[in-house]
Amino acid sequence: MELLGIGPITAAQILVSWSHPGRFRSEAAFASFAGVAPIPASSGLTNKHRLNRGGDRQLNRAMHTITLIRMRLDPATKTYVARRVSEGKSPRDAQRCLKRNVCRQIFKILERRTRQNPQELPHAA
């Protein structure tokens, strides 16, 4: 994969979790499976989201590794996190938003590749 922060181990985990084209109906379903979709935790006038503890934990760990590397090395990611913090989010909330953003990018790449190289299903003889 050609995104910053995705090495051979994280790419392998993403591909293993992706499994086959058509497994996820949308980007939101993939994010929920990865455990990066925010869960509303609002009460009264407070509007908050919390981390999702469900989903594929190995895929979530791969997303976490990608976000840590990007937050350390990528200038665009640093400005994204700084903007989220200046909007009033905590650094952990900014990282949660970044995880969802990375998940969205990965889903688009995987979908594009499966559309370009559709694998034919074996026909029963």
Buried (B, 14 or more C-beta within 10 A) or exposed (E): BEBEBBEEEBBEBBEEBBEEBEEBEEBBEBBBBBBBBBEEEEEEEEEEBEBBEEBBEEBBBBBBBBBEBBBEEBEEBEEBBEEBEEEEBEEEBBBBBBBBBBBBBBBEBBBEEBEEEEEEEEEEE
